[in-house]
Amino acid sequence: MKRRGRVGRQMYRILLLTLIIPIGIIGTIAAVLLLRQMNNRYEEQVKADNIRVKSILFDVTSSLYTNLEPIVSVQSYRDMFSQVDFDDHARYQYNQVINTITSLKRSTAGISTINIYTNNPVIPTDNYIINVGTTGLEEAGDVAEVAAGSGDINDPFSRYEWYRKIDPNAWDSYTCTHVPLNEYEDAFELTLVRRFNTGESENRAYVVATVSTNYLRNRLITTDNYMLASLSGEPAFFSSEYDDREKEMPDIISENTENFNYTGNMMLDGKMALTYVSSFVPYKVDKRFFVLVGDYKANDSVRDILRRFIFVMILAIAGPVISIVLYSRYFTGRVYTLREAMHRASTGDYDIIESISGDDELSDTFNDLKLTTEQIRENESKYYEARIREQELVNMQQNMEFKMLAGQINPHFLYNTLEAIRMQAIRGGDRDVATSVKYLAKIMHYVLESTGTSTSKLSDELKHVESYLQIQRLRFGEKVAWNFYISDDVDTDKYRILPLLIQPIVENAISHGLKEMDKNGHISIVAEYENRNTNGASDGEAEERQLIITINDDGKGMTEEEVMALNKSLDEKRNDSDGRGAASIGLYNIHQRIKLHYGENYGMTIRSQEGRGTSVELRLPESSE
């Protein structure tokens, strides 16, 4: 009984310590990891929202820049703002500019205002075109109210807020200006200024467009996060809080900050928020934008989760401790019995272990140990068997490599044999046989060299086709003629092409196009670069330069139905036993090889007219690298 009491006291101490300390350590580590993961998750959410805002602003500014391109880039408009008289042609161009601006205003929701300012005295003032006068002290006619007071007497543009904020010699500038909303208030809006290239003339012209703040709010405010957006060195032109217009960005943002990124807690409107600040440079304009996104709920959510976690940890410790105290007396006796059994087993009396009866943890532990020992023996046996199989696989691999090496001798042997036959034909005076064997050897040599390689030079591929056509000339005589037309900008020695790509098409042209012709047939191969629209392109901006290789013949051709069916079959899954013909299978394989190697924008197109020949076009990328 005394010993059993000692075991009981040890159980109390050990079990309580082993419960509280591990759970406390694990709980602390788990709490730290949980807080870190929660912070990381909220940081990623804030960053994602910041990236979304930057993407929308980049899209809006890029669209604004490109929308002004039809106004700034037209040479006739530039000439109008620089000329010294306002004739009928100038009046026509003047009306065209106004129509373009009107159409742009109607079709673009993001533009708040758009005006053209010029100091050319012959240009009249209109709804969208403002003549600023010749000096900075003059009024601007009927639109004098848009001026922001008098300016430099030598520069009439200086009356305007947008002009005073930019470099007047810069072609493109972003700034922020106040735009009247009504009689009592105005908006501080993002402004793009683009200068017309009027040459050496003293007359200048600027197109000034502002982005609608309401349009930005509709696109940007999709979450409860706090948002600010500003230009470098200027107050914020956008805020998710309407009363925060023209608010200054935090002091962490400096004038010369590049690739700025900041993540951390920050006081925003008197409340702590998890904040992410980053910057970007807009399309084609050297001006940095700053975007701030803050989440007020992040810190509160993390603290709430931490409180719940601590409460669960307390319950997790208190419950087991109470259960252990109540269960210890019963368990102490079983532990003592186990100790006695293990002591007897240590003396070699294993029968005592086997004699333990009952379906409980002790008997299960012994059975698991026994099974574990048997499993160890079985794993050792499997390990040695695996080593034996591995060695057998190595032997088989070496044997296979030896057979492959031996198999590579046969093509070289055949090539050398053909060369010996050619030399015998030359010595025998049979030049036609010697020529045939020479070109056949070249073909076999090219095929042998291409085996196992993914690409070959375009010049080698054309030489291979030349050798094939020479053999066909010996077969059909003058019935087959050909020409190669290679554009000067196509370097056949540098451009890499899939091997054996052109010759099967030439072979198909002879077999199906020229074979049954009574008169001389002709094949031409043309290689040149062209600008082609990619799949799905809707305008010229999606064009790319492609290498176009065209194989033409003047044979019997095909009907329109046959051509449509053949082009359609190029994208259908085919095999050698589908009964559609070897030629069709060959064209299908060429088309699929091109698409698999270069991409879906490339491939083959077949054109033909009955009685007028066939043309096969291969579309390849501009560069083979």
LOKOL-363396 format. One line per field, with one value per residue (C-alpha): residue in three letters; chain; x, y, z. Coordinates in steps of 0.05 Angstrom, whole numbers, plus 32768, in hexadecimal, padded with zeros to 4 digits. Layout:
rest <- (ala,...)
kette <- (A,...)
x <- (X,...)
y <- (Y,...)
z <- (Z,...)
//
This chain:
rest <- (met,lys,arg,arg,gly,arg,val,gly,arg,gln,met,tyr,arg,ile,leu,leu,leu,thr,leu,ile,ile,pro,ile,gly,ile,ile,gly,thr,ile,ala,ala,val,leu,leu,leu,arg,gln,met,asn,asn,arg,tyr,glu,glu,gln,val,lys,ala,asp,asn,ile,arg,val,lys,ser,ile,leu,phe,asp,val,thr,ser,ser,leu,tyr,thr,asn,leu,glu,pro,ile,val,ser,val,gln,ser,tyr,arg,asp,met,phe,ser,gln,val,asp,phe,asp,asp,his,ala,arg,tyr,gln,tyr,asn,gln,val,ile,asn,thr,ile,thr,ser,leu,lys,arg,ser,thr,ala,gly,ile,ser,thr,ile,asn,ile,tyr,thr,asn,asn,pro,val,ile,pro,thr,asp,asn,tyr,ile,ile,asn,val,gly,thr,thr,gly,leu,glu,glu,ala,gly,asp,val,ala,glu,val,ala,ala,gly,ser,gly,asp,ile,asn,asp,pro,phe,ser,arg,tyr,glu,trp,tyr,arg,lys,ile,asp,pro,asn,ala,trp,asp,ser,tyr,thr,cys,thr,his,val,pro,leu,asn,glu,tyr,glu,asp,ala,phe,glu,leu,thr,leu,val,arg,arg,phe,asn,thr,gly,glu,ser,glu,asn,arg,ala,tyr,val,val,ala,thr,val,ser,thr,asn,tyr,leu,arg,asn,arg,leu,ile,thr,thr,asp,asn,tyr,met,leu,ala,ser,leu,ser,gly,glu,pro,ala,phe,phe,ser,ser,glu,tyr,asp,asp,arg,glu,lys,glu,met,pro,asp,ile,ile,ser,glu,asn,thr,glu,asn,phe,asn,tyr,thr,gly,asn,met,met,leu,asp,gly,lys,met,ala,leu,thr,tyr,val,ser,ser,phe,val,pro,tyr,lys,val,asp,lys,arg,phe,phe,val,leu,val,gly,asp,tyr,lys,ala,asn,asp,ser,val,arg,asp,ile,leu,arg,arg,phe,ile,phe,val,met,ile,leu,ala,ile,ala,gly,pro,val,ile,ser,ile,val,leu,tyr,ser,arg,tyr,phe,thr,gly,arg,val,tyr,thr,leu,arg,glu,ala,met,his,arg,ala,ser,thr,gly,asp,tyr,asp,ile,ile,glu,ser,ile,ser,gly,asp,asp,glu,leu,ser,asp,thr,phe,asn,asp,leu,lys,leu,thr,thr,glu,gln,ile,arg,glu,asn,glu,ser,lys,tyr,tyr,glu,ala,arg,ile,arg,glu,gln,glu,leu,val,asn,met,gln,gln,asn,met,glu,phe,lys,met,leu,ala,gly,gln,ile,asn,pro,his,phe,leu,tyr,asn,thr,leu,glu,ala,ile,arg,met,gln,ala,ile,arg,gly,gly,asp,arg,asp,val,ala,thr,ser,val,lys,tyr,leu,ala,lys,ile,met,his,tyr,val,leu,glu,ser,thr,gly,thr,ser,thr,ser,lys,leu,ser,asp,glu,leu,lys,his,val,glu,ser,tyr,leu,gln,ile,gln,arg,leu,arg,phe,gly,glu,lys,val,ala,trp,asn,phe,tyr,ile,ser,asp,asp,val,asp,thr,asp,lys,tyr,arg,ile,leu,pro,leu,leu,ile,gln,pro,ile,val,glu,asn,ala,ile,ser,his,gly,leu,lys,glu,met,asp,lys,asn,gly,his,ile,ser,ile,val,ala,glu,tyr,glu,asn,arg,asn,thr,asn,gly,ala,ser,asp,gly,glu,ala,glu,glu,arg,gln,leu,ile,ile,thr,ile,asn,asp,asp,gly,lys,gly,met,thr,glu,glu,glu,val,met,ala,leu,asn,lys,ser,leu,asp,glu,lys,arg,asn,asp,ser,asp,gly,arg,gly,ala,ala,ser,ile,gly,leu,tyr,asn,ile,his,gln,arg,ile,lys,leu,his,tyr,gly,glu,asn,tyr,gly,met,thr,ile,arg,ser,gln,glu,gly,arg,gly,thr,ser,val,glu,leu,arg,leu,pro,glu,ser,ser,glu)
kette <- (A,A,A,A,A,A,A,A,A,A,A,A,A,A,A,A,A,A,A,A,A,A,A,A,A,A,A,A,A,A,A,A,A,A,A,A,A,A,A,A,A,A,A,A,A,A,A,A,A,A,A,A,A,A,A,A,A,A,A,A,A,A,A,A,A,A,A,A,A,A,A,A,A,A,A,A,A,A,A,A,A,A,A,A,A,A,A,A,A,A,A,A,A,A,A,A,A,A,A,A,A,A,A,A,A,A,A,A,A,A,A,A,A,A,A,A,A,A,A,A,A,A,A,A,A,A,A,A,A,A,A,A,A,A,A,A,A,A,A,A,A,A,A,A,A,A,A,A,A,A,A,A,A,A,A,A,A,A,A,A,A,A,A,A,A,A,A,A,A,A,A,A,A,A,A,A,A,A,A,A,A,A,A,A,A,A,A,A,A,A,A,A,A,A,A,A,A,A,A,A,A,A,A,A,A,A,A,A,A,A,A,A,A,A,A,A,A,A,A,A,A,A,A,A,A,A,A,A,A,A,A,A,A,A,A,A,A,A,A,A,A,A,A,A,A,A,A,A,A,A,A,A,A,A,A,A,A,A,A,A,A,A,A,A,A,A,A,A,A,A,A,A,A,A,A,A,A,A,A,A,A,A,A,A,A,A,A,A,A,A,A,A,A,A,A,A,A,A,A,A,A,A,A,A,A,A,A,A,A,A,A,A,A,A,A,A,A,A,A,A,A,A,A,A,A,A,A,A,A,A,A,A,A,A,A,A,A,A,A,A,A,A,A,A,A,A,A,A,A,A,A,A,A,A,A,A,A,A,A,A,A,A,A,A,A,A,A,A,A,A,A,A,A,A,A,A,A,A,A,A,A,A,A,A,A,A,A,A,A,A,A,A,A,A,A,A,A,A,A,A,A,A,A,A,A,A,A,A,A,A,A,A,A,A,A,A,A,A,A,A,A,A,A,A,A,A,A,A,A,A,A,A,A,A,A,A,A,A,A,A,A,A,A,A,A,A,A,A,A,A,A,A,A,A,A,A,A,A,A,A,A,A,A,A,A,A,A,A,A,A,A,A,A,A,A,A,A,A,A,A,A,A,A,A,A,A,A,A,A,A,A,A,A,A,A,A,A,A,A,A,A,A,A,A,A,A,A,A,A,A,A,A,A,A,A,A,A,A,A,A,A,A,A,A,A,A,A,A,A,A,A,A,A,A,A,A,A,A,A,A,A,A,A,A,A,A,A,A,A,A,A,A,A,A,A,A,A,A,A,A,A,A,A,A,A,A,A,A,A,A,A,A,A,A,A,A,A,A,A,A,A,A,A,A,A,A,A,A,A,A,A,A,A,A,A,A,A,A,A,A,A,A,A,A,A,A,A,A,A,A,A,A,A,A,A,A,A,A,A,A,A,A,A,A,A)
x <- (8000,803A,8059,8017,800E,8053,8040,8000,8024,8054,801A,7FFB,803A,8050,800C,7FFB,803E,803E,7FF9,7FFE,8044,803D,7FF7,8011,804D,8024,7FED,801F,803F,7FFB,7FE5,8023,801A,7FD0,7FDD,8012,7FE5,7FAB,7FD7,7FF3,7FAE,7F95,7FD5,7FCA,7F82,7F98,7FCF,7F9E,7F6E,7FA8,7FBD,7F74,7F72,7FB5,7F9D,7F5E,7F84,7FB7,7F7E,7F5B,7F9A,7FAF,7F6A,7F6B,7FAF,7F9C,7F58,7F7C,7FAA,7F78,7F7B,7FC5,7FE4,7FBE,7FEE,7FB7,7FA0,7FE8,7FEE,7FAD,7FC6,8008,7FF0,7FEA,7FA7,7F64,7F4E,7F17,7F45,7F56,7F0C,7EFF,7F36,7F1B,7ED6,7EF5,7F1A,7ED9,7EB4,7EEA,7EE7,7E9B,7E9C,7ED1,7EA8,7E6A,7E8C,7EBB,7E9B,7EDD,7EEB,7ED0,7EE8,7F12,7F2B,7F60,7F86,7FAC,7FCE,7FC8,7FA2,7F7E,7F5D,7F17,7EFC,7EC7,7EA7,7EE6,7F1C,7F33,7F5E,7F86,7F9A,7FDF,7FF2,7FE6,7FBD,7F88,7F44,7F31,7EF5,7EB2,7ED4,7EFA,7EDB,7F05,7F45,7F64,7F77,7FAD,7FF0,8033,802B,805A,8035,7FE9,7FE4,7FFB,7FB5,7FA1,7FAD,7FC0,7FF6,8017,801F,8042,8081,8067,809C,8088,805E,8034,8027,7FF9,7FE1,7FA3,7F75,7F35,7EF9,7EB8,7E7E,7E4B,7E47,7E5E,7E8F,7EC4,7EE7,7F32,7F3C,7F75,7F8A,7FB2,7FD3,7FEE,8012,8009,8048,8041,8089,80B3,8076,806D,8025,8018,7FDC,7FCC,7F94,7F7E,7F51,7F3A,7F23,7EDE,7EE3,7E9D,7EB4,7EF0,7EC4,7E95,7ECF,7EFC,7ECE,7EB9,7ED1,7ECE,7F19,7F32,7F53,7F7E,7F9E,7FCC,8002,8049,804D,8002,7FC6,7F9A,7F6D,7F43,7F2B,7EF8,7EE0,7EBE,7ED4,7F1D,7F26,7F6B,7F84,7FD0,7FF0,8015,805B,807A,8072,80AB,80B1,80E7,80CB,80D1,80B1,8093,8074,8060,8038,8027,7FF6,7FE6,7FB7,7F83,7F4E,7F5C,7F56,7F8C,7F8A,7FB4,7FCF,7FF3,8011,802F,803E,803F,8051,8019,801B,804E,804F,8088,805E,8057,8014,800C,7FD3,7FC1,7F90,7F80,7F56,7F37,7F1A,7F5B,7F78,7F34,7F29,7F6E,7F64,7F1F,7F3A,7F73,7F42,7F1A,7F58,7F6F,7F2A,7F2D,7F73,7F5C,7F23,7F53,7F80,7F4C,7F22,7F5A,7F78,7F37,7F2F,7F76,7F6C,7F2C,7F4A,7F8F,7F7C,7F61,7F99,7FD1,7FC3,7FC6,8008,8026,8010,8030,8071,8075,8068,809F,80D0,80C3,80CB,810F,8128,8115,80D3,80AB,8074,805A,804B,8028,7FFF,7FE0,7F98,7F63,7F51,7F70,7FA9,7FDF,7FCE,7FC5,800A,802A,8006,801A,8062,805F,8040,8073,80AC,808D,8083,80CC,80E2,80B3,80CC,8114,8101,80DE,811A,814B,811A,8115,8160,8162,812C,8151,8190,8168,814C,8192,81A8,816C,8179,81C2,81AC,8179,81AC,81DC,81A6,8195,81DE,81E4,81A4,81C2,81F8,81C7,81B4,81FD,820E,81D7,81EF,8237,821E,81F8,8236,825D,8226,8229,8274,826C,8237,8266,829E,826D,8258,820E,8206,81BB,81C2,81FB,81D1,8195,81C0,81E1,819F,8183,81C0,81B6,816D,8181,81B8,8188,8155,818B,81A5,815E,814E,814D,8150,8116,812A,8159,816F,813E,8177,8182,8138,8137,8175,8150,8115,8144,8162,811C,8108,8148,8135,80EE,810D,8133,80F2,80C2,80F4,80E1,809B,80B0,80CF,80D8,80F0,8100,80EE,810E,8103,8143,8130,812A,816C,8166,81A8,818F,8145,8136,80FC,80DD,8102,80DE,80A7,80A8,80BD,807D,8053,807E,8077,802B,802C,8050,8026,7FE2,7FED,8021,8023,7FE9,7FFA,800A,8032,806B,805A,8079,8082,8097,80AB,80A5,80BF,80B1,809C,8055,802C,7FF2,7FB9,7FBB,7F7E,7F46,7F65,7F34,7F63,7FA8,7FC7,7FC6,7FF0,8031,8067,8068,8093,8066,8080,8053,8059,8035,8028,8003,7FE5,7F9D,7F87,7F49,7F00,7EE9,7EC6,7F05,7F30,7EFE,7EFC,7F47,7F53,7F1E,7F40,7F81,7F64,7F41,7F62,7F80,7FA7,7FC8,7F8F,7F52,7F4C,7F54,7F95,7FDE,7FE4,7FAD,7FCE,8011,7FF3,7FCE,8010,8035,7FFD,7FFB,8047,8048,8010,802F,8075,8065,801E,7FD6,7FE2,800B,7FFD,7FEA,7FB6,7FA5,7F8A,7F79,7F50,7F3C,7F69,7F95,7FC0,7FC8,7FEA,7FFE,8010,8039,8034,8071,8088,80B6,80EF,80FF,8122)
y <- (8000,802F,8023,802D,8070,8086,8075,809B,80DA,80D5,80CD,810D,8135,8118,8118,815E,817A,8154,816E,81B7,81C5,81A5,81C2,8206,8203,81E9,821B,8255,823E,8233,8278,8298,8271,8281,82CC,82CA,82A5,82D4,8311,82F4,82E5,832C,8348,831F,8338,8380,8376,8355,838F,83C0,839B,839D,83E8,83F1,83C6,83EF,8431,8417,8402,8445,846E,8441,8447,8493,8498,846E,8491,84D3,84B5,84C3,850C,8517,84EA,8504,852F,855A,856E,8581,85AB,85CF,85E6,85FF,8623,866F,8675,8653,863F,860E,85D2,85E8,85F2,85AA,858E,85B9,859A,8555,855F,8575,8538,850A,8526,8524,84DB,84CB,84ED,84C6,8482,8487,8488,8492,84D8,8511,854C,8553,8594,85AD,85ED,8615,8658,865B,869E,8685,864A,865C,8646,860F,85E0,85B4,85E2,861D,8655,866E,86B0,86CD,86E3,86CA,8707,8702,86E2,86A3,86BF,869E,8669,8698,8678,8638,865F,865B,86A4,86CB,86AC,86BD,86F5,86D1,868E,868F,8645,8655,866C,8622,85F4,85B8,85DF,85FA,85B2,8594,859C,85C3,85A4,855C,8537,8511,8522,850C,853D,854B,8587,85A3,8599,85BF,8592,85C8,8610,85FD,85C4,85A5,8562,8555,8527,8501,8527,8512,8549,8538,856B,8571,856E,85B0,85AF,85EF,861C,8649,8634,85FD,85CF,859F,856D,8568,852F,8520,84DD,84DC,84D1,84B1,8481,846D,8464,8436,840B,840C,8409,83C0,83B1,83D2,83E1,8429,8441,847C,8489,84C2,84DC,84E5,8528,8537,852B,84EF,84F5,84BA,84A3,846F,84A2,84DB,850F,84FB,851C,853C,8518,8514,84D0,84B6,84D0,848D,849F,84CB,84F2,84C5,8481,844C,8407,841A,83E3,83EA,83BA,83C8,83E7,8430,8463,8476,84A8,849C,8450,841B,83F4,83BF,83E7,83D8,840F,8405,842C,8424,844C,8456,8446,8471,84AA,84B3,84C2,8494,8483,846D,8440,8435,8400,83F7,83C3,83DB,8396,836E,837C,8374,8331,8318,832C,830C,82CA,82CC,82D4,8299,8270,827E,826B,8229,821C,8225,81F4,81C3,81C4,81C6,818C,8158,816D,8160,811D,8108,8116,80ED,80B4,80B0,8080,804D,8055,8051,8008,7FF7,801C,7FF6,7FB4,7FC9,7FDB,7F97,7F74,7F9C,7F8C,7F42,7F49,7F6A,7F2B,7F01,7EE8,7EF8,7EC7,7EF9,7F29,7EF6,7EE1,7F26,7F20,7F52,7F7E,7FBF,7FEE,7FC1,7F85,7FB1,7FD0,7F8C,7F75,7FB5,7FA9,7F62,7F79,7FB0,7F7E,7F52,7F8F,7FA2,7F5D,7F61,7FA7,7F8F,7F56,7F87,7FB5,7F80,7F69,7FB1,7FB6,7F77,7F92,7FD5,7FB1,7F8A,7FCB,7FE8,7FAB,7FAF,7FFA,7FED,7FB5,7FE3,801B,7FE9,7FD3,801B,802A,7FEE,8003,8046,8024,800E,8054,8067,8025,8031,8078,8061,8029,805B,8085,8047,8038,8080,807C,803A,805B,8095,8066,8040,8080,807E,80C6,80C2,8088,80AD,80EC,80C6,80A3,80E5,8108,80CA,80C9,8113,8105,80CB,80F3,812C,80FC,80D9,811B,8133,80F5,8106,8151,8181,81B5,81C0,81FC,8214,8213,81C8,81BB,81DE,81B7,8177,818D,819E,8157,8139,8163,814F,8106,8115,813A,80FA,80D4,8102,8129,8170,8163,817F,81C4,81EF,8231,824A,8292,82A6,82ED,8315,831D,82D2,82B5,826B,825A,8276,8265,8222,81F8,81B5,8180,815E,8193,81AB,816C,8144,817F,8182,8136,813D,8175,8147,8109,812B,816B,8160,8114,8111,8151,814C,818C,81A5,81B1,81E4,81E8,8227,8230,8276,828C,82D3,82F9,8315,8338,830B,8313,82E1,82B5,82DE,8321,8358,8391,83A0,83A4,8358,834D,8326,8319,82D1,82A9,8291,8256,8248,820A,8216,81E7,81F3,81AE,8196,81B6,81A5,81BA,81EB,81B3,8189,81C3,81D2,8189,8183,81C2,81AA,8166,8187,8194,8151,8119,80E8,80A7,807D,804B,8079,806D,80B5,80AE,80B4,80F9,8115,80F4,8114,815A,814F,813A,8178,81A6,8187,8187,81D3,81E1,81B5,81D4,821D,8228,822D,826D,8246,820D,81FD,8218,81F9,8221,8205,8210,81D8,81DB,8213,81F0,81EC,8218,81FF,8236,8229,825E,8260,8292,82CB,82B0,8267,8272)
z <- (8000,800F,7FCB,7FAA,7FCD,7FB6,7F6E,7F77,7F8E,7F54,7F24,7F40,7F37,7EF4,7ED3,7EEA,7ED4,7E92,7E85,7E98,7E7E,7E38,7E2F,7E46,7E18,7DDD,7DEB,7DED,7DAC,7D8D,7DA3,7D85,7D44,7D43,7D4D,7D17,7CE7,7CF5,7CEC,7CAC,7C93,7CA1,7C83,7C44,7C41,7C48,7C15,7BE5,7BEC,7BE2,7BA3,7B8B,7B95,7B71,7B37,7B2F,7B33,7B01,7AD3,7ADB,7ACE,7A93,7A74,7A7E,7A5E,7A21,7A1A,7A11,79DC,79A2,79B5,79C3,798E,7950,7928,7909,794F,7962,7923,7932,7977,7959,791A,7915,78F2,78FC,78B6,78A0,78A8,78EF,78FD,78E6,7912,794C,7945,7940,7982,79A4,7987,79A0,79E6,79E7,79D2,7A06,7A3D,7A2A,7A26,7A62,7AA7,7ACB,7AAD,7AD7,7AAC,7A6D,7A4F,7A1F,7A33,79FE,79F9,79AD,79A3,7963,7986,79A0,79E3,79E5,7A17,7A18,79FB,7A25,7A09,7A45,7A24,7A18,7A5F,7AA4,7AB9,7A82,7A8F,7A69,7A45,7A55,7A7F,7AAC,7AE9,7ADE,7AEA,7B2F,7B34,7B10,7B03,7AE5,7AB3,7A83,7A86,7A7D,7A91,7AD7,7AEB,7AEF,7B29,7AFF,7ADA,7B1A,7B34,7AF7,7ACF,7A92,7A66,7A77,7A44,7A76,7AC0,7AF8,7B2D,7B56,7B4C,7B69,7B3B,7B4B,7B5C,7B68,7B81,7BC7,7BC3,7B96,7B8F,7B94,7B58,7B37,7AF8,7ABB,7A91,7A4C,7A22,79D7,79AD,7987,796E,7973,7977,79B3,79B6,79E8,79F6,7A2F,7A37,7A80,7A98,7ADF,7AFB,7B1B,7B67,7B67,7B31,7B5C,7B99,7B73,7B5C,7B99,7BD5,7BD8,7C1F,7C64,7C62,7C67,7C26,7C11,7BCD,7BBD,7B8F,7BA8,7BCD,7BCA,7BF7,7BEB,7BAF,7BC6,7C0A,7C1F,7C52,7C2F,7C63,7C5B,7C17,7C0D,7C4B,7C51,7C4C,7C8B,7C98,7C86,7C3C,7C24,7BE3,7BC6,7BDB,7BA5,7BA6,7BE9,7C14,7C5E,7C8A,7CD2,7D03,7CF9,7D17,7CE3,7CF8,7D41,7D3B,7D37,7CF5,7CD3,7C98,7C57,7C2D,7BE8,7BA9,7B5E,7B20,7AED,7AA3,7A7D,7AB1,7AE2,7B20,7B5C,7B7B,7BC3,7BDC,7C26,7C3D,7C87,7CAB,7CED,7CFE,7CF9,7D3E,7D61,7D3E,7D52,7D9C,7D9D,7D82,7DB4,7DEF,7DD6,7DCE,7E16,7E31,7E0B,7E25,7E6D,7E63,7E41,7E7F,7EB6,7E9D,7E97,7EDA,7EFF,7EDB,7EED,7F36,7F38,7F0E,7F2F,7F67,7F37,7F06,7F3B,7F47,7EFD,7EF5,7F30,7F10,7ECF,7EF3,7F13,7ED1,7EAE,7EE6,7EDE,7E92,7E9C,7EBE,7E81,7E9B,7E5D,7E70,7EA3,7E6B,7E42,7E7D,7E87,7E76,7E67,7E2C,7E42,7E32,7E51,7E26,7DE9,7DF5,7DF8,7DB9,7D95,7DA9,7D8F,7D4E,7D48,7D4F,7D19,7CEC,7CF5,7CDE,7CA2,7C8F,7C91,7C63,7C33,7C35,7C1E,7BE8,7BD0,7BCD,7BA2,7B73,7B6E,7B59,7B25,7B09,7B04,7ADE,7AAF,7AA4,7A92,7A63,7A42,7A39,7A1A,79E8,79D8,79CC,799F,7979,7969,7940,790A,78EE,78EB,78CA,7896,788A,787E,7851,7826,781F,7808,77D4,77BB,77B1,778A,775E,774F,773D,7711,76ED,7704,771B,7726,7757,777A,777F,779A,77CE,77E2,77EF,7811,783E,784E,7860,788D,78AD,78BD,78DA,7903,791E,792E,7956,79A0,7995,799E,7969,792E,7905,78D0,789E,78AB,78A4,7860,784A,785D,7833,77FA,77FD,77FC,77BF,779A,77A2,7789,774D,773C,7743,771D,76F3,76E0,76F9,773D,7745,7783,77A0,77E5,77F7,7839,7852,7861,78AA,78B5,78CE,78BD,78E0,7923,7922,7943,7928,7939,790F,78D4,78D3,788A,7863,7871,7856,7817,7810,7817,77E2,77B0,77BF,77BD,7796,775F,7755,7723,76FE,76B4,76B2,76DE,7726,7754,77A0,77C4,780D,7829,786E,7886,78C4,78CB,7901,7914,7946,797F,798D,79AA,7998,7989,7977,795D,79A2,79A8,7969,796C,7938,791E,78EE,78B6,788C,7850,7823,77E0,77A6,7764,7763,775C,779E,77C6,77CB,7800,7826,7826,7840,7878,788D,788B,78B5,78E7,78ED,7902,7948,794F,7974,7941,793E,7908,7905,78FF,78B4,789E,7878,7888,7869,7896,78D2,78BF,78BA,78FC,791E,7903,791B,7960,7966,7959,798B,79C1,79B8,79AB,79C8,79B2,7989,7956,7926,78DE,78AE,786A,782F,77EB,77AC,777D,7740,775B,778F,77DA,780E,7854,7886,78C5,78FC,792A,795F,794B,7975,797E,79C1)
//
